[in-house]
């Protein structure tokens, strides 16, 4: 996830160190990327199904999901890009992964 705080000129309120959400979330970053190594392809496919279900619960419009499974000598790498309709959904999805 890119840090958009460096790009904006948010005005903070001294009392609570708050910023206007509109200055941080401008719908310029609606894609959440995720990657992990697995010992077996079946584990990667199960994780893909689980994360797809999570994305479907959050989406307001269909989330575009681009998954890549690459096999190597030491296992299987799953890389997924989730592109949501708006940045708020992307943020909710990312926070749910923590």
C-alpha positions in Angstrom: 0.0 0.0 0.0 1.4 3.4 -0.9 1.6 6.1 1.7 -0.6 8.9 0.4 0.1 11.1 3.4 3.4 12.3 1.8 1.5 13.5 -1.3 -1.2 15.5 0.4 -1.3 18.9 2.1 -3.7 17.9 4.9 -4.5 20.4 7.6 -4.4 19.0 11.1 -6.5 20.1 14.0 -4.2 20.8 16.9 -6.7 19.5 19.5 -6.9 15.9 18.2 -4.4 15.6 15.3 -7.2 14.8 12.9 -7.1 15.2 9.2 -9.9 15.5 6.7 -10.5 12.1 5.2 -11.0 13.6 1.7 -7.4 14.7 1.6 -6.1 11.2 2.3 -8.6 9.2 0.3 -9.0 10.6 -3.1 -9.9 7.3 -5.0 -6.4 7.3 -6.7 -5.5 4.0 -5.1 -8.3 1.4 -5.4 -6.0 -1.7 -5.7 -4.9 -3.9 -2.8 -2.1 -6.3 -3.6 -1.4 -9.5 -1.6 1.3 -12.2 -2.0 2.3 -15.3 0.0 4.3 -18.5 -0.5 2.7 -21.9 0.2 4.1 -25.4 0.3 1.4 -26.8 -2.0 -0.9 -25.5 -4.7 -4.0 -26.6 -2.9 -3.1 -24.3 0.0 -2.7 -21.4 -2.3 -6.1 -22.1 -4.0 -7.8 -22.3 -0.6 -6.3 -18.9 0.4 -7.4 -17.4 -2.9 -11.0 -18.7 -2.3 -11.0 -17.3 1.3 -9.7 -13.8 0.2 -12.1 -13.7 -2.8 -15.0 -14.3 -0.4 -13.7 -11.5 1.9 -13.6 -9.1 -1.1 -17.1 -10.1 -2.2 -18.4 -9.2 1.3 -16.9 -5.7 1.0 -17.5 -4.8 -2.6 -20.3 -2.4 -3.6 -19.6 -3.1 -7.3 -17.8 -6.2 -8.6 -14.2 -6.2 -7.4 -11.8 -7.1 -10.1 -9.6 -9.9 -8.9 -6.4 -10.8 -10.8 -4.6 -13.9 -9.3 -1.3 -15.4 -10.3 0.0 -18.8 -9.1 3.6 -19.4 -9.8 5.2 -22.8 -9.0 8.9 -22.9 -8.0 11.2 -25.5 -6.4 10.5 -24.2 -2.9 6.7 -24.0 -3.2 3.9 -22.0 -4.8 3.7 -18.2 -4.8 0.2 -16.7 -4.9 -0.1 -13.1 -5.9 -3.4 -11.3 -6.0 -4.5 -7.8 -7.0 -8.0 -6.7 -5.7 -9.3 -3.6 -7.5 -12.3 -2.2 -5.8 -14.8 0.5 -7.0 -13.5 3.0 -4.4 -10.6 3.5 -2.1 -12.7 3.2 1.1 -13.5 -0.5 0.1 -9.8 -1.0 -0.5 -8.9 0.3 2.9 -11.6 -1.8 4.6 -10.3 -4.9 2.9 -6.7 -4.2 3.8 -7.5 -3.5 7.4 -9.5 -6.8 7.6 -6.3 -8.6 6.6 -4.4 -7.4 9.7 
